[in-house]
């Protein structure tokens, strides 16, 4: 399997005839607002997985799905039923005010699994932490919940095709129950340092890898651009890599646009 990283939690997984995008969101740096996954990749995508409703994960998903005709997979918490039709929260809507229809939509709850056009997918529990973001002397705070857009529909996924299994945990705090999971590749956030409390930090992400015991680990969602800051959710990926290697696993550090074969 070829895995390409595009920053935040945006990935492209390729094996055989499948090309699966995870979290086709928006780069949130004010000086380069654009799709994380390049538009040139959109037409040939076969699957789109959305871990939750934050803009860096969900902003472009409807556009990607329309251009590609891809199968779309998300947690049921990202949706609601209106007049008998299941709708997804609008990627660019304000709060929970707008909902829209997606073609080829597959929604899942924790523990459910399905094979979607040759790709096996299992929903894995993830919990988006609270946020506290300092901006211009103020602090924006939000606690994920049923009436809050932040972290809406939070879900991790185990994705298996081409003889390789990948777990992507989205934006999550550490959950001890992950000890029951297994995969060849683990993709997880490490940038929860300080006030950026919505994900694991380096130490907790090392513990998550110990629980799941994959062959390969790819850290993400750290040292990312946000508004006018070039480096937000700061984490020491070299310290993380050393911690993973002490556990006996391989750690691959990818810069946006870089790929690896597993």
Secondary structure by P-SEA (a helix, b strand, c coil): cbbbbccccccccccccbbbbcccccccccccccccccccccccccbbbbcccccccccaaaaaaaacccbbbbcccccccccccccccccccccccbbbbbcbbbbbccccccccccbbbbbbbbbbcbbbbbcccbbbbbbbccccccccbbbbbbcccccbbbbbbcccccccccccccccbbbbbccccccccccccaaaaaaaaaaacccbbbbcccccccccccccccccaaaaaaaaaaacbbbbbbcccccccc
